[in-house]
Amino acid sequence: MTPPNKIPFPQFDIQDVNRLIQHRRSVFTRGYSDQPVDRADVEQILANAHWAPTHGRTEPWHFVVISGSAREAFGKAHAKMYKRHTPEADFKEAKYQKLARRPTECSHLIAVCMKRGNNPRIPVLEETNSVACAVQNMYLTTLALGLVGYWTTGGMTYHPAMKAHFGLGEEDQFMGFFMLAKPKDSEFYPKGLRKEGWEEKVEWWE
């Protein structure tokens, strides 16, 4: 008999897990199709994000899904935000236009937020780490569904105005955008690159 609050130990094919992790990529907008991603796939990606590790079960991740006509509206708002808060000497028209256009180049733009839990003993760093783990779940699920995307922190991501735009509190953080799309070319995929082998990143204390 299975004990209460327990399930049989899950079994997985480690080779499938290895392939999924080792083939995770950031695929940029030039590799996107103009076909929309199905709502069910977006929901699956977010459902898996919800299973990220979370210290104290604070579940600090919060996502805002921007699609359809809201993409163009947000692009304009982002560009205006950049213009409003950038000194005239530093303002670049090309960047302004890029920020306005970029959301329309993907199917869904998912704003990634950290909403601080109500346990002050848990460091903010651990809350942001938890959200980063949620984004990794999004990456892996995106690949498993045959989709592409990437996590970007460009534009006004770290400016207080962006935080205010999404209604975040003082201790919350805005952590960027996950761009999601169908691939333009489903036959080829970016080759992975690591500067060193994993062995160079590990010390063994035995």
C-alpha positions as CSV (number, residue, x, y, z in Angstrom):
1,M,0.0,0.0,0.0
2,T,1.3,3.5,-0.9
3,P,1.7,5.6,2.2
4,P,-0.4,8.8,2.5
5,N,1.1,11.8,0.7
6,K,3.5,9.5,-1.3
7,I,3.6,8.2,-4.8
8,P,5.5,5.3,-6.4
9,F,9.1,6.5,-7.2
10,P,8.9,7.8,-10.8
11,Q,11.0,6.2,-13.5
12,F,12.4,8.1,-16.5
13,D,14.6,7.4,-19.5
14,I,17.8,9.2,-18.6
15,Q,18.9,9.4,-22.2
16,D,15.7,11.4,-23.1
17,V,16.4,13.7,-20.1
18,N,20.0,14.2,-21.1
19,R,19.0,15.0,-24.7
20,L,16.4,17.5,-23.6
21,I,18.7,19.3,-21.2
22,Q,21.7,19.3,-23.6
23,H,19.7,20.6,-26.5
24,R,18.2,23.6,-24.7
25,R,19.0,26.7,-26.7
26,S,18.2,30.4,-26.9
27,V,16.7,30.9,-30.4
28,F,16.4,34.5,-31.5
29,T,13.7,36.2,-33.5
30,R,15.3,35.6,-36.9
31,G,14.5,31.9,-36.4
32,Y,10.8,32.5,-35.6
33,S,7.8,31.6,-37.8
34,D,4.9,34.0,-38.0
35,Q,2.5,31.2,-37.0
36,P,0.9,31.6,-33.5
37,V,1.7,29.1,-30.7
38,D,-1.3,27.2,-29.5
39,R,-2.8,28.4,-26.2
40,A,-2.6,24.8,-24.8
41,D,1.1,24.8,-25.4
42,V,1.6,28.1,-23.6
43,E,-0.4,26.8,-20.7
44,Q,1.7,23.7,-20.5
45,I,4.9,25.7,-20.5
46,L,3.6,27.8,-17.6
47,A,2.2,24.8,-15.7
48,N,5.7,23.3,-15.8
49,A,7.3,26.6,-14.7
50,H,5.1,26.3,-11.6
51,W,7.0,23.1,-10.6
52,A,10.3,25.0,-10.0
53,P,12.0,24.5,-6.6
54,T,10.9,27.1,-4.1
55,H,12.3,27.6,-0.6
56,G,9.6,27.7,2.0
57,R,7.0,27.2,-0.8
58,T,6.8,30.9,-1.4
59,E,6.3,30.2,-5.2
60,P,7.6,33.7,-6.1
61,W,7.2,33.5,-9.9
62,H,4.6,35.6,-11.6
63,F,4.1,35.7,-15.4
64,V,2.2,38.1,-17.6
65,V,1.4,36.7,-21.0
66,I,1.3,39.2,-23.8
67,S,-0.1,38.1,-27.2
68,G,-2.3,39.2,-30.1
69,S,-2.8,43.0,-30.3
70,A,-1.4,43.5,-26.8
71,R,2.1,42.8,-28.2
72,E,2.0,46.0,-30.4
73,A,0.6,48.0,-27.5
74,F,3.3,46.8,-25.1
75,G,6.0,47.5,-27.7
76,K,4.9,51.1,-28.0
77,A,4.7,51.4,-24.2
78,H,8.2,50.0,-23.8
79,A,9.6,52.4,-26.5
80,K,7.9,55.4,-24.8
81,M,9.3,54.3,-21.5
82,Y,12.8,54.2,-23.0
83,K,12.4,57.7,-24.5
84,R,11.0,59.2,-21.3
85,H,13.8,57.9,-19.1
86,T,16.8,58.3,-21.4
87,P,18.8,61.5,-21.6
88,E,18.5,63.1,-25.0
89,A,22.3,62.7,-25.5
90,D,22.0,58.9,-25.0
91,F,18.7,58.4,-26.9
92,K,19.0,56.2,-30.0
93,E,16.2,56.2,-32.5
94,A,17.1,52.7,-33.8
95,K,16.8,51.3,-30.3
96,Y,13.4,53.1,-29.8
97,Q,12.1,51.5,-33.0
98,K,13.5,48.1,-32.1
99,L,11.8,48.1,-28.7
100,A,8.5,49.1,-30.3
101,R,8.8,46.3,-32.9
102,R,10.3,43.4,-31.0
103,P,7.1,42.0,-29.2
104,T,5.4,41.6,-32.6
105,E,8.2,39.4,-33.8
106,C,7.2,36.5,-31.5
107,S,3.9,34.7,-30.9
108,H,3.9,35.3,-27.1
109,L,5.9,37.6,-25.0
110,I,5.9,36.4,-21.4
111,A,6.9,38.9,-18.7
112,V,8.9,37.2,-16.0
113,C,8.4,38.6,-12.5
114,M,9.5,37.8,-9.0
115,K,6.9,38.6,-6.4
116,R,8.5,38.4,-3.0
117,G,7.0,35.8,-0.6
118,N,5.8,36.6,2.8
119,N,8.6,34.9,4.7
120,P,11.3,37.6,5.4
121,R,13.8,34.9,6.5
122,I,14.1,33.7,2.9
123,P,16.8,35.9,1.1
124,V,15.7,37.8,-2.0
125,L,18.5,36.0,-3.9
126,E,16.8,32.7,-3.2
127,E,13.5,34.0,-4.5
128,T,15.1,35.2,-7.8
129,N,16.9,31.9,-8.1
130,S,13.6,30.1,-7.8
131,V,12.2,32.2,-10.7
132,A,15.3,31.4,-12.8
133,C,14.6,27.7,-12.2
134,A,11.0,28.3,-13.4
135,V,12.4,29.9,-16.6
136,Q,14.6,26.8,-17.1
137,N,11.5,24.7,-16.9
138,M,9.9,26.9,-19.5
139,Y,12.9,26.5,-21.8
140,L,12.9,22.7,-21.5
141,T,9.1,22.4,-22.1
142,T,9.4,24.8,-25.1
143,L,11.9,22.5,-26.7
144,A,9.9,19.3,-25.9
145,L,6.9,20.9,-27.6
146,G,8.9,21.6,-30.8
147,L,8.9,25.4,-30.1
148,V,11.7,28.0,-29.7
149,G,12.3,31.1,-27.6
150,Y,14.7,32.9,-25.3
151,W,14.9,34.8,-22.1
152,T,15.9,38.4,-22.7
153,T,16.7,41.3,-20.3
154,G,17.1,44.1,-22.8
155,G,15.5,47.5,-23.0
156,M,14.2,48.9,-19.8
157,T,14.0,45.6,-17.9
158,Y,15.9,46.8,-14.8
159,H,14.5,50.3,-14.7
160,P,12.0,51.1,-11.9
161,A,9.5,52.2,-14.6
162,M,9.2,48.7,-15.9
163,K,8.7,47.3,-12.5
164,A,5.9,49.9,-12.0
165,H,4.4,49.1,-15.3
166,F,3.7,45.5,-14.1
167,G,2.4,46.6,-10.7
168,L,5.3,45.1,-8.7
169,G,6.0,46.0,-5.1
170,E,9.1,47.5,-3.6
171,E,10.6,44.1,-2.8
172,D,9.5,42.4,-6.0
173,Q,11.7,42.3,-9.1
174,F,11.1,42.4,-12.9
175,M,13.4,39.8,-14.5
176,G,12.9,40.2,-18.2
177,F,10.9,38.5,-21.0
178,F,10.6,35.0,-22.4
179,M,9.9,35.3,-26.1
180,L,8.0,32.3,-27.5
181,A,7.4,31.2,-31.1
182,K,7.1,28.4,-33.6
183,P,10.4,27.8,-35.4
184,K,10.8,29.1,-38.9
185,D,12.8,26.0,-39.9
186,S,11.8,22.8,-38.1
187,E,14.5,20.7,-39.8
188,F,17.6,22.4,-38.3
189,Y,18.4,23.6,-34.8
190,P,21.3,25.5,-33.4
191,K,24.4,23.5,-32.4
192,G,25.4,23.7,-28.8
193,L,28.6,25.4,-27.6
194,R,30.4,25.2,-24.3
195,K,33.9,26.7,-24.0
196,E,35.1,23.9,-21.6
197,G,34.0,20.5,-20.6
198,W,31.9,20.1,-17.5
199,E,34.9,18.4,-15.8
200,E,36.7,21.8,-15.8
201,K,33.8,23.3,-13.7
202,V,33.9,20.7,-10.9
203,E,36.0,20.1,-7.9
204,W,35.9,16.8,-6.0
205,W,36.5,16.9,-2.2
206,E,36.7,13.4,-1.1
